[in-house]
Amino acid sequence: MFNLNTIIIVTLVFFGFMFISSSLSKMMNFSHHVKTIHAYQVLPDNLVGKFAKIDVALEIIIGVGLLTLHFSSLFLIMSACLLTVYTIAIGINLFRGRIDIDCGCGGIVGENKISYKLIARNIILVILMALSLIYVQNSSVSFSEVYVISLLMVIQIFYVMKSISKIKSFKQHYESLGGNYE
């Protein structure tokens, strides 16, 4: 039977491979990566190329850092922050009604169009990172405490998704009345 230490190590290794595979696919087709970032329209044009380079570098650093299992707390925080940035950019574009954009994920997580499912996936990954961080920083945390925290976070995800759905419904209703939301 697996103990919690084994589960955390497997989680860290998975996240490490996820970030490395994503960065490698972005490096192999860097011009596509730049175009994908540009399509999000959340950065000024003159920063898109710079962000693309920083993004790839961060993913490599995070991935290698997680695979070494040293300074795991730092790399878990960095990975959660990076995924949060991605999720915010996706959310901004979904809110704008721009759904025909490639996510730009690459690697083992693949390429998909942006969607609320992608936001939910990223939130779940950030939660797993946060739970791993809690355990890494305080190895005296019991499995039942991690379970309770996980349950509370899942409830929060459902609340956030329901709120997003209500905002989207309000936006559609407002636009159907002739309002221009942009």
N, C-alpha and C positions, 0 to 999 in steps of 0.2 A: 504494500500500500504506500502511496506517496504521502510524504509529510509536507507541511507548508513550506519549508525551506526548498524542497525540490520543485514545488509548484512555482515559487518566486523565481528560482533560477531559470526554469523553462520559460517563464513569462519574459524575463530580461533578455534571454537569448532570442526569443521570437521577435521582440521589439527591435533588437539589434539587427537581425536579418531583415526585418521589414524596412528599416531606415536605409540600410546599405543597399538592398535591392532597388529601392526607390531612387536613391541617388545615382546608382549605376545606370538605370534606364534613362534618367534625366541627362546624365553625361553623354550617353551614347547618342542621344538625339537632342542636343542642347538647344538647337534652333526651335524645335517644337516646344520645348519647355518654356522658352522665352515667349513664344506666341501664345501659349496657354496662359501664362501669367498676365500677359497684355490683355487677353480676352476678358479677364475678370474685371478690368477697368476700376481697380481700387488704388492703383499707384500711378503717379505721374509717369509719362513715357520715359523720361530721362532716368528713372530709378528702376525700371523693369529689368534691364540687363544686369544691373548691380545686384538687385534682389535675387535674381536667378542664380548668380554665382554664390552668393551668401547662403541661399537655400540649400544648394547641393553640398557645399562645404559643411554646413551645420548637420545635414543628414548623415554625412560620412562620419563626422566627429561623434555624433550621438550614437550611431550604430556601432562603431568600434568601441566606444566607451561602454556601452551596455554589454557588449560581448566579452569585454575583459573582466566584468563583474567588479571592477574597482571604481570607487567614487560613484556608485550606482545612484545615490540620491541626486547628485548634480545632474547626471544624464537623464534621469527620470523627470526632473523638473524641466530641463531643456526640451525634452521630447513632448511633454504635456503642453508647454508654452507654444511650441511650433505647431502642434496639432490644433491648438486653440486658435492660432492665427489663421490656419487653413479653414477651420470651421466658420470663423467670423466672415472670411471672404466669401465662402459658399453661401452663408446666410444672407449677406448683403445682396448678392446676385439673385438668390431665390426671391427675396423681398422685392427686388426690382422687376421680377417676372422674367428674368433672363435664365431660362432653364436649359438652353441648348449649348452649354459650355462643357468641355471635357474637364474632369476634376483635376487632372494633372498628377494623380497619385503615382502611377507607375509601379514597377517592381511586383512583388508578390501580391499586393492588394489590387493591382490591375488598373485599367482605365475605364471610367464610367462617366456618364453625364452627371452633373451635379443634381442633387435631390435631397429631400428631407431624410431619406434613408441613409444617405451619406453623412449627414449631420448626426443622426442617431448613432451610426457606426463610430464616428470620431468621438462622440461623447462617451460611448462605452469604452473605447480605447483609453481615453483620458482618465476615466474612472479606474480602469485596471492599473494604469500607471500610478494614480494617486494611492490606491490600495497597496500596491507594491512598495511605494515610497513609505507609507506608514509602517509597513512591516520591516523594511530595510532599516529605517531610522530607529525603530523600537522593536527589537526582536522579541520582547516580552509580551507583545500583543497576542492575545489568544485567537484561535480560529473563530470562536463564537463572536468576539468583538469585530473581527473582519467581516463576518457574515452579517451582523447587524448593520455595520457601516455600508456594506454592499446593498443590502435591502433598502436602506434609506436613500441611497444614491439612485437606485432603480426607480423608486417612487418619484424622486425629483426629476428624472428623465421623462417619465410619463407626464408630469406636470408641465415641464418645459415644452414638450411636443404638443400637448393640448393647447398651451398658450400660443404657440406658433401657428397652429391650425386656426385658432380664433382670430389672430391678427390677419392671417391670409383671407379668411372669410370676410372680415370687416373691410379689407382692402378691395376685394371683389365686389362687395355690396356697394361701397362708396363709388367705385368706378362705374357700376351699372346704373347709378343715379346720375351719371354724367360728370362726376368729379375726376380730375386728373391728379393722380397721386404723386407723380414725379415732379 
